[in-house]
C-alpha cells in the first residue's frame, strides 16, 4: 500500500509477516494466498506491501540461488504484492512455543548474524520493485544487555563495519540501495535512542540507521518529538518505523488491573515492563510475569507512589484493550505526526508489526485464517486513515 507525502515522497506501508510461522520457501509462498491476498482484498488496495520475514535458512537458500528469488518475486508480482522492507530481527523459529530471550541470538558479536543480514540484503536487492527508491532491513539492537562487556562492543562494531562495506558494494554492483536499521528495544544493549546515538557513534551513517519501533519507544516513555531530532542531529536516518502500540497501565496496583494484565502474561514472547516516576526515572522488569508477582515484583515506588506501567506487548492498532487497561495509541499518533506529518517525511517505510495475534487473550484472538486476515486488514485501514488525516494522500 502506498501513500504520497506532501513533499512528493512515496511512503510505503506494509504489514510484517513475522506473525506467520514459516521456515521454508514453499510455506512463505503459500502464506501469500492464505493471508496477504485476503488482506489486500479487504483493503481494496491495488498493491499491498509486505514487511517480509525470512528465517535464516530461507535467506541462505535464496541468497545462493537467484532463480529462487525470481520465483518469489514472480509470486509476489502475480498477487499484486510488493516488498521494500525485510524484518531481520528474529533469526528463526519466531512463532515457536517458547521464544523469549532466544530472539536475541545470534547477536551482533556472532558471524551468523552478519551472514544472515547480508543474505537478506542480497535477496531484497532482487525483490525491490523497479520504482522503489531503496530497501530497508531491521535488525536487533546488538544483543541482550547481559553479558555485554567492552570486547563484545568491539566485535559488534567490527561486524557492522563489514555489513556497511557489503551494502556499499551491493549498491555499486546492483544499483539498489539497501539500508539497515538498528531497532532499540527494552532490555537490550541499545534500549533508547540516546543509547543508540552513543553506541553507534562513528559508524557508517549512509547505510546504517534506525528502525524506530513505536511500541518500544512508548514503553521507554520516550517522546518522538525529542527522540527523532536527537537521531537526526547525530546523522542517524530513520530507515524504517514499525507502527505498533504497547499496553499502558495507569493504575497497576489495583486488583482488577492485575487480573486483566494476567491475561497478557504468556509463555511465547518476552514482555518487558517499565514504570515511570514523576522525574522520568524508569524502573524495569524483564517480563510481565516477573512484574506481576515473580521473584522481583514491580511494586509501587518508595513512599508508596503508584507509577504507570508500559508493557512491551504489541496490541492491535484499531482495538484498544478493555479498561482498566489501555494502549499507547495517542503516543503512536503523535509519533507518526513527527515522522510523516511535517513538511518532509522523515521515513518512507512504515511497517505494522503486530506479531502477537496468536497470544492475545482468548476473547479477542482471531479464530482462523480468515479472521486473522480481516484483523490485519483492520490495522492497515486504521493506519491508512490516520496517515490521510496527517495530510498524506492516496496515489492518483
Secondary structure, 3 states (H helix, E strand, C coil): CEEECCCCCEEEEEEEHHHCCCCCHHHHHHHHHHHHHHHHHHHCCCCEEEEECCCHHHHHHHHHCHHHHHHHHHHHHHCCEEEEEEECCCCCCCCCCCCHHHHHCCCCCCHHHHHHHHHHHHHHHHHCCCCCCCEEEEEECCCECCCCCHHHHHHHHHHHHHHHHHHHHHHHHHCCCEEEEEECCCCECCCCHHHHHHHCCCCCCCCEEEEEEHHHHHHCCCCHHHHHHHHHHCCCCEEEEEECEEEEECCCCCHHHHHHHHCCCCCCCCCCEEEECCCCCEEEECCHHHHHHCCCCCCCCCCCCCCCEEEEEEECCCCCCCCCCEECHHHHHHHHHHHHCCCCCCCCEEEECCCCHHHCCHHHCCCCHHHHHHHHHHHHHHHHHHHHHCCCEECC
